[in-house]
Amino acid sequence: MDPLNEKLVTIFGGSGFLGTQVVQALSRAGYRIRVAVRRPDLAGHVNIYGNVGQIQPIQANLRNAASVARAVAGADIVINLVGIGSESGPQTFQAVHTQGAETVAAAARAARASVLVHLSALGVDRAQRSAYAQTKLAGEAAVLAAFPQAVILRPSLMFGADDGFFNLMGSLARLFPVMPLIAGSTRFQPVYVGDVADAVLVAANGKAKGGRIYELGGPQVETHRDLLGRILRETGRKRPLVPLSAGMAKFLAGPLSLLPGRPLLSKDQVELLGVDNVVSDLAIREKRTLEGLGIVPTSMDTILPTYLWRFRRNGQFDRNLNEGANEGSTL
């Protein structure tokens, strides 16, 4: 770990899936870190990633401009990782992805921060019928208007030990005799969460060009069907894939959205599943990619086996899963 330096980083959403990885990367680089979250009493786990006093959880809500201003006061670097996959009460896509992003950017400018890093999502410029995507896209524009030298990162589907997609699909493969397949030909370019955290660190260090949008994808491009087949192989499950039309998927999303907790599927997610989620040729030519930031993308082959074993019939004690495992047949 590097000795502590004088620079202070405020990171919004620093206690989540990506946020904890970013906090660890910043801590190793020696930064002093404020982790701005709605419930700091639930973010105490981030303290273990740094030296005593190096990391401080602080209360802030993107819907409250005064709390955001307090969180960034005196910060040299501001990072906004906040995003929601579904709406709940006042936590709407518009409030968080657009208005909240603008609030953070304006506060960073007022605090005279030298760097602002904003997390968006790959494919938001293509999903015209998705409220999630359109509010993310509007948030990008608001950020650049308030802080023209901001660095915007658009990762593809992220994978890692606590991810939402591969763990959810692994659970479904364990619980149900079939796997639903929506938009099976849609292409994805899953990216390792640790690589995205490294990209945030590069930008925080001032080594990414400001005012640019970087598209972050892993080394493999696979269809939705391919990804489900990969999950079945890793978990040793034989489950037929049952294709669902977009219309049927949206119909099923209605009652699923009424269940307690985070919905398994929403109509907006069905829209997103129908849009390719891959790094553009233009971004590759202009070096607005992981490789352009000096990061070698990590393969799914390296990471997925380290945590999908939990969904095998006999857990870590299963061996030779690829022998006879279902590749993902389609009914």
HUQUI-V427485 format. One record per residue. N is the residue number from 1. SS is DSSP state (H for helix, E for strand, L for the rest). PSI is psi as a letter, one per 20 degrees, with the letter a starting at -180 (999 if undefined). D_CENTER is the distance of its C-alpha to the mean C-alpha in Angstrom with 1 decimal. Layout:
BEGIN
((N:SS:PSI:D_CENTER) (N:SS:PSI:D_CENTER))
END
This chain:
BEGIN
((1:L:p:25.6) (2:L:q:26.8) (3:L:q:29.2) (4:L:p:27.8) (5:L:a:28.0) (6:L:i:28.7) (7:L:p:25.4) (8:E:p:23.4) (9:E:p:19.7) (10:E:p:18.3) (11:E:o:14.6) (12:E:p:13.5) (13:L:k:11.0) (14:L:j:12.0) (15:L:j:12.6) (16:L:a:9.4) (17:H:g:7.4) (18:H:h:6.2) (19:H:g:9.1) (20:H:h:11.7) (21:H:h:11.2) (22:H:g:11.6) (23:H:g:14.5) (24:H:g:16.1) (25:H:g:16.0) (26:H:h:17.5) (27:H:g:19.9) (28:H:h:21.2) (29:L:i:21.8) (30:L:j:24.0) (31:L:q:22.4) (32:E:p:23.3) (33:E:p:20.2) (34:E:p:20.0) (35:E:o:17.1) (36:E:o:17.3) (37:E:r:16.4) (38:L:h:18.4) (39:L:n:19.8) (40:H:h:20.6) (41:H:i:22.9) (42:H:j:19.9) (43:L:j:18.2) (44:H:h:21.1) (45:H:h:19.4) (46:H:h:17.9) (47:H:h:21.5) (48:H:i:22.1) (49:H:i:19.9) (50:L:a:22.6) (51:L:r:26.3) (52:L:p:28.2) (53:L:i:27.4) (54:L:h:24.7) (55:E:p:21.9) (56:E:o:22.5) (57:E:p:20.6) (58:E:q:21.7) (59:E:p:21.7) (60:L:q:20.1) (61:L:p:19.1) (62:L:i:17.8) (63:L:j:20.5) (64:L:o:23.1) (65:H:h:23.9) (66:H:g:26.3) (67:H:h:23.9) (68:H:g:21.4) (69:H:g:24.5) (70:H:h:25.5) (71:H:h:22.2) (72:H:i:22.3) (73:L:p:26.1) (74:L:j:27.1) (75:L:p:23.7) (76:L:h:23.8) (77:E:p:20.0) (78:E:p:17.5) (79:E:p:13.7) (80:E:o:11.8) (81:L:j:8.2) (82:L:p:9.2) (83:L:q:8.2) (84:L:q:9.7) (85:L:i:9.8) (86:L:q:13.6) (87:L:q:16.4) (88:E:o:18.7) (89:L:c:21.8) (90:L:i:21.3) (91:E:m:17.5) (92:L:r:17.5) (93:H:g:15.2) (94:H:g:17.9) (95:H:h:18.3) (96:H:g:14.7) (97:H:h:13.2) (98:H:f:16.6) (99:H:g:19.1) (100:H:g:17.0) (101:H:g:15.5) (102:H:h:19.2) (103:H:g:20.4) (104:H:g:18.3) (105:H:g:19.4) (106:H:h:23.0) (107:H:h:23.1) (108:H:g:21.9) (109:H:g:24.7) (110:H:h:27.2) (111:L:i:26.5) (112:L:k:27.1) (113:L:q:23.9) (114:L:h:24.1) (115:E:p:20.4) (116:E:p:17.5) (117:E:p:14.0) (118:E:p:11.8) (119:E:p:8.1) (120:L:b:8.3) (121:L:q:7.4) (122:L:p:9.7) (123:L:i:12.7) (124:L:h:13.0) (125:L:i:16.4) (126:L:h:17.6) (127:L:m:16.8) (128:L:i:19.7) (129:L:j:20.3) (130:L:p:16.9) (131:H:h:16.9) (132:H:g:13.1) (133:H:g:13.2) (134:H:h:16.4) (135:H:h:15.6) (136:H:g:12.5) (137:H:g:15.2) (138:H:h:17.7) (139:H:h:15.6) (140:H:g:15.4) (141:H:g:19.2) (142:H:h:19.9) (143:H:g:18.2) (144:H:h:20.2) (145:H:h:23.3) (146:H:h:23.2) (147:L:n:22.1) (148:L:h:23.0) (149:L:j:22.0) (150:L:q:18.4) (151:E:p:15.9) (152:E:p:13.1) (153:E:p:10.2) (154:E:n:8.8) (155:E:q:6.7) (156:L:a:7.6) (157:L:p:6.7) (158:E:q:5.4) (159:E:q:8.5) (160:L:r:10.2) (161:L:h:12.8) (162:L:k:11.1) (163:L:r:8.4) (164:L:h:9.1) (165:H:g:10.4) (166:H:h:12.8) (167:H:h:14.0) (168:H:g:14.8) (169:H:h:16.6) (170:H:h:18.3) (171:H:g:19.6) (172:H:h:20.8) (173:H:h:22.6) (174:H:h:24.3) (175:H:h:25.4) (176:L:q:26.5) (177:L:i:29.0) (178:E:r:27.1) (179:E:p:23.6) (180:E:p:22.9) (181:E:o:21.9) (182:E:p:20.7) (183:L:l:20.7) (184:L:h:21.3) (185:L:i:21.8) (186:L:p:18.5) (187:E:q:17.1) (188:E:q:13.6) (189:L:m:12.8) (190:L:q:10.3) (191:E:p:9.2) (192:E:p:9.7) (193:H:h:7.5) (194:H:h:10.8) (195:H:h:11.3) (196:H:g:8.5) (197:H:g:10.0) (198:H:h:13.3) (199:H:h:12.6) (200:H:g:12.0) (201:H:g:15.2) (202:H:g:17.1) (203:H:g:16.5) (204:H:h:17.5) (205:L:i:20.5) (206:L:j:21.5) (207:L:j:21.4) (208:L:q:19.3) (209:L:p:21.3) (210:L:q:20.8) (211:L:j:20.7) (212:E:q:18.7) (213:E:o:15.6) (214:E:p:14.0) (215:E:p:12.5) (216:E:o:10.7) (217:L:q:11.5) (218:L:a:13.2) (219:L:i:16.9) (220:L:p:17.3) (221:L:p:17.2) (222:E:q:17.9) (223:E:r:18.7) (224:H:g:17.4) (225:H:g:20.9) (226:H:g:20.4) (227:H:g:17.2) (228:H:h:19.1) (229:H:h:22.1) (230:H:g:20.3) (231:H:g:19.1) (232:H:h:22.8) (233:H:g:24.1) (234:H:h:22.1) (235:H:i:23.1) (236:L:k:26.6) (237:L:q:26.7) (238:L:n:28.8) (239:L:p:27.4) (240:E:q:28.4) (241:E:p:25.8) (242:E:o:27.0) (243:E:p:26.1) (244:E:p:25.5) (245:L:r:26.1) (246:H:h:23.8) (247:H:g:26.6) (248:H:h:27.0) (249:H:g:23.3) (250:H:h:23.3) (251:H:g:26.5) (252:H:h:25.1) (253:H:h:22.0) (254:H:f:24.7) (255:H:h:26.0) (256:H:h:22.7) (257:L:i:21.4) (258:L:i:24.5) (259:L:q:23.7) (260:L:q:22.9) (261:L:a:19.4) (262:L:p:16.2) (263:L:q:17.4) (264:L:h:17.0) (265:L:p:17.2) (266:L:r:17.6) (267:H:h:19.5) (268:H:h:16.6) (269:H:h:14.5) (270:H:g:17.6) (271:H:g:17.7) (272:H:h:14.2) (273:H:i:15.4) (274:L:j:18.4) (275:L:p:16.8) (276:L:q:16.3) (277:E:m:12.9) (278:L:q:14.3) (279:L:p:15.1) (280:L:q:18.2) (281:H:h:21.6) (282:H:g:22.0) (283:H:h:19.0) (284:H:g:20.5) (285:H:h:23.9) (286:L:j:22.9) (287:L:k:20.9) (288:L:l:17.8) (289:L:r:15.7) (290:L:g:14.8) (291:H:h:18.5) (292:H:h:19.6) (293:H:j:18.1) (294:L:k:20.0) (295:L:p:17.3) (296:L:o:18.3) (297:L:q:15.4) (298:L:p:15.5) (299:L:q:16.7) (300:H:h:15.6) (301:H:h:19.3) (302:H:h:19.0) (303:H:g:16.1) (304:L:g:16.2) (305:H:i:19.9) (306:H:i:19.2) (307:H:i:17.7) (308:H:i:18.5) (309:H:h:22.1) (310:H:i:21.9) (311:H:j:22.2) (312:L:q:25.3) (313:L:g:28.6) (314:L:k:29.9) (315:H:c:26.7) (316:H:i:26.9) (317:H:i:30.6) (318:L:q:30.1) (319:L:q:31.0) (320:L:l:31.2) (321:L:h:28.8) (322:L:i:28.9) (323:L:o:32.6) (324:L:j:33.2) (325:L:q:29.6) (326:L:p:28.9) (327:L:i:27.1) (328:L:m:25.9) (329:L:q:29.1) (330:E:p:29.0) (331:L:999:31.5))
END
